[in-house]
Amino acid sequence: MLYFSVKYYLCREQIRVIFHFYKNLSFVFFDFLFFIAYLFSNPYRVCRKFHEKRGEEKTNVYGETPLTTLMKICHLCGVHPTDRVVELGSGRGRSCFFLASVIGAKVTGIEKISQFIKKALFIKKALGFKNLQFNCSDFFDIDFSKVNVVYLYAPQLEDQNILKLSEKLKTLPKGAKVITISYSMHHYSPKSFQSIKRFSVSFPWGRTHAFLCTKA
């Protein structure tokens, strides 16, 4: 039953994406190449095999933010074309391409699965995106000193890793925005991150909350 519910959600989501965002031609070209690139490649399987090879216990950890949900987040959190955005755990990079083309922000996607990065870089080069980068690296190896928006959708992260990330994010400039799904950075580091707002967002598996904090 859950399988069909998710499939129905994703079908409705794509119809909404076409209706709302296909006026942007650069995004249309991206979405077409993206569909072709993953026509015979299941991202959930790719992610599971990656984690299995590393001997990790949690292997079913892949997820993407629906673009209509991402647009709501950008609107309510005030993400603008002048922003320098980093998405931690960018996966296939669809959110990054959306932010770069539809929002117009300067975006960097951070992802440790090289197969995702290789395809994203190929599409980026084919379409000539200038305001978009992808790095095949770990969260904790990133220089945040020139970033003013961080987006993280990783509800499976354990508390110890969130605490470790919160320490790393303390290098953000004052006033930088940190947008997270299902948990707030203020909860893990209240002295370093000011809680600004919380609001409901939709994912294929159900509803949760998005949290906006700023670097104190």
C-alpha positions in Angstrom: 0.0 0.0 0.0 2.8 2.4 0.9 4.5 1.6 -2.4 1.5 2.7 -4.4 1.0 5.8 -2.2 4.5 6.9 -2.9 4.2 6.3 -6.7 1.0 8.3 -6.7 2.7 11.2 -4.8 5.6 11.2 -7.2 3.3 11.2 -10.3 1.3 14.2 -8.9 4.6 15.9 -8.0 6.0 15.6 -11.5 2.7 17.1 -12.9 3.1 20.0 -10.6 6.7 20.5 -11.5 5.8 20.6 -15.2 3.0 23.1 -14.6 5.0 25.4 -12.3 8.6 25.2 -13.5 8.7 24.2 -17.1 8.5 27.8 -18.2 12.2 27.9 -17.3 13.9 26.4 -20.4 17.2 25.7 -18.8 15.4 23.6 -16.2 13.4 21.8 -18.9 16.6 20.9 -20.8 18.1 19.7 -17.5 15.1 17.6 -16.5 15.1 15.9 -19.9 18.8 15.0 -19.7 18.3 14.0 -16.0 15.5 11.6 -17.0 17.7 10.0 -19.7 20.7 9.7 -17.4 18.7 7.8 -14.8 16.4 5.9 -17.1 18.1 2.6 -16.3 19.8 3.6 -13.0 17.9 3.4 -9.7 19.4 5.9 -7.2 18.1 3.9 -4.2 20.0 0.8 -5.5 23.1 2.8 -6.2 23.1 4.3 -2.7 22.4 1.0 -1.0 25.3 -0.7 -2.9 27.6 2.2 -1.9 26.9 1.8 1.8 27.0 -2.0 1.7 30.5 -1.8 0.2 31.5 0.4 3.1 30.2 -2.1 5.6 27.6 0.3 7.0 24.5 -0.9 8.8 22.1 1.7 7.4 22.0 1.2 3.7 18.5 2.4 2.7 19.1 6.1 3.4 18.6 7.7 0.0 16.0 10.5 -0.4 15.3 13.6 -2.5 13.4 16.8 -1.7 10.4 17.2 -3.9 10.8 20.3 -6.0 7.5 21.9 -5.0 8.5 21.3 -1.4 11.9 22.9 -2.1 10.2 25.9 -3.7 8.1 26.4 -0.5 11.3 26.2 1.6 13.0 28.8 -0.6 10.0 31.1 -0.4 9.6 30.8 3.4 13.3 30.9 4.2 14.1 33.8 1.8 16.5 32.0 -0.6 17.5 34.5 -3.3 19.5 34.6 -6.6 22.3 36.5 -4.7 22.8 33.6 -2.2 25.6 31.1 -2.1 23.9 27.8 -1.3 25.5 24.5 -0.3 23.3 21.4 -0.3 24.8 18.7 2.0 24.1 15.2 0.6 22.9 16.4 -2.8 22.4 12.9 -4.2 21.7 13.0 -8.0 21.8 16.8 -7.8 18.2 17.6 -9.0 17.7 20.1 -6.2 21.0 21.8 -7.0 20.0 22.2 -10.7 16.6 23.5 -9.6 18.2 26.1 -7.3 20.7 27.2 -9.9 18.2 27.4 -12.8 14.8 28.4 -11.2 16.0 30.3 -8.2 19.2 31.5 -9.9 21.4 31.1 -6.8 25.1 30.1 -6.9 25.0 26.4 -5.7 27.4 23.8 -4.6 26.3 20.2 -4.2 28.2 18.0 -1.7 27.9 14.2 -2.3 30.2 11.3 -1.5 28.7 8.8 -4.0 30.9 9.4 -7.1 28.4 7.9 -9.5 26.0 10.7 -8.8 28.6 13.3 -9.0 29.9 12.1 -12.4 26.4 12.2 -14.0 25.7 15.6 -12.5 29.0 17.0 -13.8 28.2 15.6 -17.3 24.8 17.3 -17.3 26.2 20.5 -16.0 28.9 20.6 -18.7 26.4 19.7 -21.4 24.1 22.6 -20.4 26.8 25.1 -19.6 25.7 25.9 -16.0 28.1 28.5 -14.7 26.6 29.0 -11.2 26.7 25.4 -10.2 29.4 23.1 -8.7 29.6 19.5 -7.4 32.1 18.1 -5.0 32.6 14.5 -4.3 33.4 14.8 -0.6 32.2 14.4 2.9 30.1 17.0 4.9 33.0 17.5 7.3 35.6 18.5 4.8 33.8 21.6 3.4 34.9 25.2 3.9 31.8 27.1 5.0 33.4 30.5 5.4 31.9 32.0 2.2 28.5 30.2 2.3 25.4 32.0 3.4 22.8 29.2 3.0 23.1 25.6 3.9 20.4 23.0 3.1 20.4 19.5 4.6 17.8 16.8 4.1 19.3 13.8 6.0 16.7 12.6 8.6 18.7 9.4 9.0 21.8 11.2 10.5 22.6 10.0 14.0 22.8 12.5 16.9 26.6 12.2 17.1 27.0 13.1 13.4 24.6 16.0 13.7 26.6 17.3 16.7 29.8 16.9 14.7 28.2 18.8 11.8 27.0 21.6 14.1 30.6 22.2 15.2 31.7 22.4 11.6 28.8 24.8 10.7 30.1 27.2 13.4 32.6 28.4 10.8 29.7 29.9 8.8 29.5 33.7 8.6 27.3 35.4 11.1 23.7 35.5 9.9 24.1 32.6 7.5 21.0 30.5 7.1 20.9 26.8 8.0 17.8 24.9 6.7 17.3 21.4 8.0 14.5 18.8 7.7 13.1 17.0 10.8 15.5 18.5 13.3 16.8 22.0 14.2 20.5 23.0 14.5 19.4 25.2 17.4 18.5 22.1 19.3 22.0 20.7 19.0 23.9 24.0 19.4 21.6 26.7 20.9 24.4 29.2 21.5 25.6 29.1 17.9 22.3 28.9 16.0 19.3 31.0 16.5 15.9 29.4 15.7 13.9 31.5 13.3 11.0 29.4 12.1 9.5 26.0 11.7 6.9 25.0 9.1 5.3 21.9 7.7 6.6 20.3 4.5 5.6 17.3 2.4 7.6 14.3 1.3 6.6 11.1 -0.5 6.7 9.3 2.9 4.6 11.9 4.7 4.8 15.3 6.4 7.4 16.6 8.7 8.9 20.0 9.6 11.5 22.2 8.1 13.6 24.4 10.4 15.3 27.6 9.6 18.2 28.8 11.9 20.7 31.5 11.5 24.3 31.5 12.6 24.6 33.6 15.8 
